[in-house]
Amino acid sequence: MAFENRDKGKLKQIFVCQQCGRESPKWLGRCPSCESWNSLEPVSLVQHPSSGLRAFGQGAEPEELASVSLDTAPRLSLGISEFDRVLGGGLVPGSLVLLGGEPGVGKSTLLLQVCSRLSSVNGTVVYVSGEESPQQVRLRSLRLGVSGENIILLSETNLDSVLGYLAGISPSVVIVDSIQTMYLDGVVGGAGSLSQVRECTVGFMRYAKQRGVSVLMAGHVTKEGAIAGPGTLEHIVDVVLYMEGERHSAYRLVRSVKNRFGSTDELAVFEMTADGLAEVANPSSIFIGRNRGQVVGSVVVPVLEGSRPLLVEIQALSTPAGFGPPRRVANGFDVNRLLLITAVLTKRTRLKLSNQDIIVNVTGGLRISEPAADVAVALAIVSSMRDQALRRGLVVFGELGLGGELRAVSQPGRRLAEAARLGFKDCVLPSESKLPSADVEGMRLLQAESLKEALAVAFEIGTDDVREEE
């Protein structure tokens, strides 16, 4: 016991929340900021950096901003166009990239495929495996058809040993799988703890910046879907990517939530096959059904994910509430936005939705965040209420205002072009949309100023027929 007290006297500790990064001088059962329970862990304020970190911690000489040279290497293509797209055109030399996702979603598979493409073109790639043995990695590489040439496999979890080995070679890219398995001597806590994850990330960040070598790290996520570790971890790295996918679906989505070198709106689509992750050439085909919306309660909407237009099918179902207050359920769509749309429908079109359970689903596992899908959700709800499908070959987009008016959204020309490419003939859109100079070939534009007009043209009925539903 005396030994423990002597150690505690040497180290001054604070407590840091693993979820939001709030610091506290004493332990608390519940974080005052994010209100999560048992999330505060001790962190030592007296850190003793190991020799590995000191070797890369040499100070830099100050220089005038105007004299900084821009003669840097071009972006490094990963050989996977979908991954290059979500990175903003490829890897920037010296960047630190964090790829997060649930267990089994395919992070290790994607990173090993990246190794294979890079090693065949750009030379040596170092794959640091902290979760699997060399034999396990080799078995997965054989399944994926990866030869393994020019791929240096380092099965190590000690950051000192990893940085010491990297100091003696010049790899094109370093891949770490995963950052939660790494640990650094002299830092309080075991591998995966708050302090270890943060300090190991800083160590790889210093190596990447000073050597000009890009580092890709895999990271686990919590049950809430956030990167495991403090909130400051996402501030350390240059790029944060999330890999998503339904458990029973073969499709995987990689989206960017932070990118210092490109847009954060891009989306990459992959399909999990027996030979690994394959790029999806036509992503719109996986988000719309065979009937292309020609069923009751189904509407197709062109949405924008970064620079890419995608056609997505939105389904709605309305049923009488059996007991209690009616429910509003949204899968892949903002539930607060759904409440707004149902309120507008009730007020402006006199639909009686107060006794209806309404369920909205975005097919294919995609999440829609832009307001361009408002009118499509409204029409899908009306279609389900009337038990009547919309006209054949129709797509819909537009933002819905509280007065029932239709508001224009960005880049209507790209949305129309994607719909025309897949064979759609009609489109309901806001009348104030700034259309391209040349009409989209084969598309008939049905412009509407209000939700009532949109209902009239979508169902091929008169405006006066939009009446109160019994």
C-alpha positions in Angstrom: 0.0 0.0 0.0 2.9 2.3 0.8 4.3 1.7 -2.7 1.0 2.7 -4.3 0.9 6.0 -2.3 4.4 6.8 -3.3 3.6 6.3 -7.0 0.5 8.4 -6.7 2.5 11.2 -5.2 4.8 11.3 -8.2 2.0 11.5 -10.7 -0.5 14.3 -10.7 -3.7 13.0 -12.3 -6.8 14.5 -13.8 -9.9 12.7 -15.0 -11.0 13.0 -18.7 -14.3 11.9 -20.2 -13.8 9.3 -23.0 -16.8 10.6 -24.9 -16.5 14.4 -25.0 -13.0 15.1 -23.6 -14.1 17.2 -20.6 -11.4 17.4 -17.9 -12.2 17.2 -14.1 -9.8 17.5 -11.1 -11.7 14.6 -9.4 -13.6 11.5 -10.5 -17.3 11.9 -11.3 -19.8 9.2 -11.9 -21.5 11.2 -14.6 -19.9 13.7 -17.1 -21.5 17.1 -16.7 -21.1 17.9 -20.4 -22.3 14.8 -22.3 -24.1 13.2 -19.3 -22.5 9.8 -20.0 -22.0 7.5 -17.0 -18.7 6.0 -15.8 -16.8 7.7 -18.7 -14.1 9.6 -16.7 -10.7 7.9 -16.6 -7.5 9.0 -14.9 -4.8 10.6 -17.1 -1.3 11.5 -15.9 -0.3 15.1 -16.3 3.4 14.2 -16.0 4.2 12.4 -19.2 7.6 10.8 -19.9 7.9 10.6 -23.7 9.8 7.6 -24.8 12.9 7.7 -27.0 10.9 6.9 -30.0 8.8 10.1 -29.7 11.9 12.2 -28.8 13.6 11.0 -32.0 10.9 12.6 -34.1 10.3 15.6 -31.9 13.0 17.9 -33.2 12.0 21.5 -33.4 11.4 23.2 -36.7 12.9 26.5 -37.8 10.4 29.4 -38.2 10.0 30.8 -41.6 7.9 33.5 -43.3 4.6 32.2 -44.7 5.2 33.9 -48.1 8.4 32.0 -48.5 7.0 28.5 -47.8 7.7 26.2 -50.7 4.8 24.4 -52.3 7.0 22.0 -54.2 5.4 18.9 -52.7 4.7 15.5 -54.1 1.3 15.1 -55.8 -1.6 13.2 -54.3 -1.0 9.5 -54.1 -3.6 7.5 -55.9 -4.8 4.4 -54.0 -5.8 2.6 -57.1 -9.4 2.4 -55.9 -11.3 5.2 -57.5 -14.1 5.2 -55.0 -11.6 5.6 -52.1 -9.8 8.3 -54.0 -13.1 10.2 -54.5 -13.9 10.2 -50.7 -10.3 11.4 -49.9 -10.6 14.3 -52.3 -8.5 12.9 -55.1 -6.0 10.6 -53.3 -3.7 10.7 -50.3 -1.9 13.9 -49.5 1.8 13.1 -48.5 2.2 13.4 -44.8 -1.5 13.1 -44.0 -3.0 11.2 -41.1 -6.2 9.4 -42.0 -8.6 7.6 -39.6 -11.0 5.0 -40.9 -13.7 4.1 -38.4 -16.4 1.5 -38.4 -18.2 -1.2 -36.6 -16.5 -4.6 -36.1 -16.8 -6.8 -39.2 -17.9 -4.0 -41.5 -14.8 -4.4 -43.7 -12.1 -2.0 -42.5 -9.2 -4.5 -42.5 -10.3 -5.9 -45.9 -10.4 -2.4 -47.5 -7.0 -1.5 -46.0 -5.4 -4.7 -47.2 -6.7 -4.1 -50.7 -5.2 -0.6 -50.5 -1.9 -2.2 -49.6 -2.1 -4.5 -52.6 -2.8 -1.6 -55.1 -0.1 0.7 -53.6 2.6 -1.9 -53.3 2.3 -2.8 -57.0 2.8 0.8 -58.1 4.4 2.9 -55.4 6.8 0.6 -53.7 7.0 -0.6 -50.2 4.0 -0.4 -47.9 4.2 -1.2 -44.2 1.2 -2.9 -42.6 1.2 -2.7 -38.8 -1.1 -5.4 -37.5 -2.0 -5.2 -33.8 -5.1 -7.4 -33.9 -4.1 -10.3 -36.0 -1.1 -12.6 -36.2 1.0 -12.8 -39.4 -0.6 -16.1 -40.3 -4.1 -14.6 -40.0 -3.2 -11.7 -42.2 -1.7 -14.0 -44.7 -4.9 -16.1 -44.8 -7.0 -13.1 -45.5 -4.6 -11.9 -48.2 -4.9 -15.2 -50.0 -8.6 -15.0 -49.9 -8.5 -11.5 -51.4 -5.9 -12.4 -54.0 -3.2 -10.2 -52.6 0.3 -11.5 -53.5 2.0 -9.8 -50.6 5.0 -8.5 -52.5 6.4 -5.2 -51.3 4.1 -5.4 -48.3 6.1 -5.4 -45.0 3.9 -7.0 -42.3 4.8 -5.8 -38.8 2.9 -7.6 -36.0 3.7 -5.2 -33.2 1.7 -3.1 -30.7 4.5 -1.1 -29.0 4.7 2.4 -30.6 8.4 2.7 -29.8 9.2 -0.5 -31.7 7.0 0.5 -34.7 8.5 4.0 -35.0 12.0 2.6 -34.5 11.5 0.2 -37.4 9.9 2.9 -39.6 12.9 5.2 -39.0 15.2 2.8 -40.9 13.1 2.5 -44.1 11.2 4.8 -46.4 7.8 3.3 -47.1 5.3 5.0 -49.4 2.4 4.5 -46.9 2.0 3.1 -43.4 -1.2 1.3 -42.4 -2.1 0.7 -38.7 -4.8 -1.8 -37.8 -5.9 -0.6 -35.3 -4.9 2.4 -33.3 -6.7 1.0 -30.2 -4.2 -1.8 -30.0 -1.2 0.4 -29.8 0.5 1.4 -26.5 3.4 3.7 -25.5 5.7 3.1 -22.5 5.5 5.7 -19.9 1.8 6.6 -20.4 -0.7 5.6 -17.8 -3.3 3.1 -18.9 -3.5 0.0 -21.0 -3.8 -0.3 -24.8 -7.1 1.2 -25.9 -7.4 3.6 -22.9 -8.0 7.3 -23.3 -4.5 8.4 -22.7 -2.9 5.6 -24.8 -5.0 6.2 -27.9 -4.4 9.9 -27.8 -0.6 9.7 -27.3 -0.2 7.0 -29.9 -2.1 9.1 -32.4 0.1 12.0 -31.7 3.1 9.8 -32.2 2.0 8.7 -35.7 1.0 12.3 -36.5 4.6 13.5 -35.7 6.0 10.8 -37.9 3.7 11.5 -40.8 4.4 15.3 -40.8 8.1 15.1 -40.4 8.8 12.2 -42.8 6.1 13.2 -45.4 4.6 9.6 -45.3 0.9 9.1 -45.2 -0.5 7.0 -42.4 -3.9 5.2 -42.5 -5.3 4.1 -39.2 -8.3 1.8 -38.5 -10.4 2.8 -35.5 -13.1 1.1 -33.6 -16.4 2.9 -32.9 -18.6 3.0 -29.8 -22.2 1.8 -29.7 -23.3 5.4 -30.5 -21.3 5.2 -33.7 -18.5 7.6 -32.7 -14.8 6.9 -32.9 -13.7 5.1 -29.7 -11.6 7.5 -27.6 -11.7 11.2 -26.7 -13.4 13.7 -29.0 -10.0 15.3 -29.4 -8.8 12.3 -31.4 -10.7 13.5 -34.5 -9.1 16.9 -34.1 -5.6 15.4 -34.3 -6.0 13.6 -37.6 -6.3 15.2 -41.0 -9.1 13.0 -42.4 -11.9 11.1 -40.6 -13.8 8.5 -42.6 -16.7 6.3 -41.4 -17.4 3.0 -43.0 -21.1 2.1 -42.7 -23.2 -0.9 -43.8 -26.3 -2.8 -42.7 -25.5 -6.2 -41.1 -27.5 -8.1 -43.6 -26.6 -6.0 -46.6 -23.6 -6.6 -49.0 -23.1 -2.9 -49.6 -20.7 -0.7 -47.7 -20.6 3.1 -47.6 -17.5 5.2 -46.8 -18.3 8.8 -46.0 -16.0 11.7 -45.0 -16.9 13.7 -41.9 -13.6 15.7 -41.8 -11.1 16.4 -44.6 -8.5 19.1 -44.4 -7.7 18.6 -48.1 -11.1 18.2 -49.7 -14.8 18.1 -49.5 -16.6 16.3 -46.6 -19.7 15.6 -48.7 -18.3 12.8 -50.8 -19.5 9.2 -50.6 -17.8 5.9 -51.7 -19.9 2.8 -52.4 -18.6 -0.7 -52.3 -20.1 -4.2 -52.5 -18.7 -7.0 -50.2 -18.0 -10.1 -52.3 -16.1 -13.3 -51.8 -13.0 -11.6 -53.2 -13.2 -8.5 -51.1 -14.7 -5.1 -51.5 -15.7 -4.3 -55.1 -16.4 -0.8 -56.4 -20.0 -0.1 -57.4 -20.0 1.4 -60.9 -23.7 2.6 -60.8 -24.6 3.4 -57.1 -28.1 4.7 -58.1 -29.1 1.1 -59.1 -28.7 -0.2 -55.5 -30.9 2.5 -54.0 -33.9 2.1 -56.2 -36.0 -1.0 -56.5 -36.9 -2.9 -59.6 -40.3 -1.2 -59.8 -38.5 2.2 -59.8 -41.0 3.6 -57.3 -44.1 2.2 -59.0 -45.6 0.9 -55.8 -47.9 2.6 -53.3 -46.0 4.8 -50.9 -42.8 4.8 -52.9 -41.1 7.9 -54.5 -37.7 8.2 -56.2 -35.7 11.3 -55.4 -32.3 12.5 -56.8 -30.0 13.5 -54.0 -26.5 14.9 -54.0 -23.7 13.2 -52.0 -20.8 15.7 -52.6 -20.3 16.0 -56.3 -22.2 12.7 -57.0 -25.9 12.6 -57.8 -27.7 9.5 -56.6 -31.2 8.3 -57.2 -32.8 7.0 -53.9 -36.1 5.4 -53.3 -38.1 6.6 -50.3 -40.9 4.5 -48.9 -43.6 5.6 -46.5 -46.3 3.6 -44.7 -49.2 5.1 -42.8 -51.5 2.9 -40.7 -54.1 3.8 -38.1 -52.7 4.0 -34.6 -54.0 1.1 -32.5 -53.7 2.8 -29.2 -51.8 5.7 -27.6 -50.4 8.7 -29.5 -49.4 8.1 -33.2 -45.7 7.2 -33.8 -43.3 8.8 -36.3 -40.5 6.5 -37.3 -37.7 7.4 -39.7 -34.9 5.1 -41.0 -32.3 7.0 -42.9 -34.1 10.3 -42.6 -34.2 12.9 -39.9 -37.2 12.3 -37.6 -37.5 16.0 -36.8 -37.7 16.7 -40.5 -40.5 14.1 -40.7 -42.4 15.8 -37.9 -42.2 19.1 -39.9 -43.4 17.5 -43.1 -46.4 15.8 -41.4 -47.3 19.1 -39.8 -47.3 20.9 -43.1 -49.4 18.1 -44.7 -51.9 18.3 -41.9 -52.2 22.1 -42.2 -51.9 22.8 -45.9 -53.5 19.7 -47.5 -56.0 18.9 -44.7 -54.8 15.3 -44.4 -55.8 13.8 -41.1 -52.6 12.4 -39.8 -53.3 12.8 -36.1 -54.4 9.2 -35.8 -51.9 7.7 -38.2 -48.6 5.9 -37.5 -46.2 7.1 -40.1 -43.0 5.1 -41.0 -40.5 6.4 -43.5 -37.6 4.3 -44.9 -34.7 5.1 -47.2 -33.8 2.0 -49.1 -30.2 0.7 -49.5 -29.0 1.9 -46.1 -28.3 5.5 -47.2 -28.9 8.4 -44.9 -30.3 11.6 -46.4 -29.5 14.9 -44.7 -30.3 17.5 -47.4 -33.8 19.1 -47.6 -34.2 18.2 -51.2 -36.1 15.0 -50.2 -38.8 16.9 -48.3 -41.4 16.9 -51.2 -40.6 13.2 -52.0 -41.3 12.2 -48.4 -44.6 14.2 -48.4 -45.7 12.6 -51.7 -44.8 9.1 -50.3 -47.0 9.7 -47.2 -49.9 10.9 -49.4 -49.5 7.9 -51.7 -49.7 5.5 -48.7 -52.7 7.3 -47.3 -54.6 7.1 -50.6 -53.3 3.7 -51.4 -52.5 5.1 -54.9 -49.1 5.0 -56.7 -47.6 8.0 -58.4 -47.4 8.3 -62.1 -44.9 6.0 -63.9 -41.3 7.2 -64.5 -41.5 10.1 -62.0 -38.8 11.6 -59.8 -39.3 14.4 -57.3 -37.1 16.8 -55.5 -37.5 20.1 -53.6 -37.5 21.6 -50.2 -40.8 22.1 -48.4 -41.6 25.3 -46.5 -43.9 25.8 -43.6 -46.4 27.6 -45.8 -46.6 24.6 -48.1 -44.5 26.3 -50.7 -41.8 24.5 -52.7 -38.3 25.9 -52.4 -35.5 25.4 -54.9 -32.4 23.3 -54.1 -28.9 23.3 -55.5 -27.7 21.9 -58.8 -31.0 20.8 -60.3 -29.3 20.1 -63.7 -27.1 17.4 -62.3 -30.1 15.7 -60.6 -32.1 15.8 -63.8 -29.2 14.4 -65.8 -28.9 11.4 -63.5 -32.6 10.7 -63.6 -32.6 10.9 -67.4 -29.6 8.6 -67.6 -31.6 5.9 -65.7 -34.7 6.3 -67.9 -37.0 8.5 -65.9 -39.3 10.7 -68.0 -41.0 13.1 -65.6 -39.8 15.2 -62.8 -41.7 17.3 -60.2 -39.6 20.2 -59.0 -40.0 23.7 -57.6 -41.0 26.3 -60.1 -38.2 28.7 -58.9 -35.5 26.2 -59.7 -32.6 27.6 -61.8 -32.7 25.1 -64.6 -29.7 24.5 -66.9 -29.5 26.4 -70.2 -30.3 23.4 -72.2 -33.3 21.1 -71.3 -32.4 17.6 -70.3 -33.1 15.4 -73.2 -36.2 13.2 -72.8 -37.2 14.7 -69.4 -40.6 16.5 -68.9 -40.4 19.1 -66.2 -43.5 19.4 -64.0 -42.9 22.6 -62.1 -45.0 23.4 -59.0 -45.1 26.4 -56.6 -46.9 24.7 -53.7 -47.4 21.2 -52.3 -51.0 21.1 -53.6 -49.7 21.7 -57.1 -47.1 19.0 -56.7 -49.8 16.5 -55.5 -51.9 17.4 -58.5 -49.2 16.7 -61.1 -47.7 13.7 -59.3 -51.0 11.9 -59.2 -52.4 13.3 -62.4 -55.4 14.8 -60.7 -56.9 18.3 -60.4 -55.9 20.7 -57.7 -59.4 20.8 -56.4 -59.3 17.1 -55.8 -56.7 17.5 -53.1 -59.2 17.4 -50.2 -59.6 16.3 -46.7 -59.0 12.6 -46.3 -61.7 10.7 -44.3 
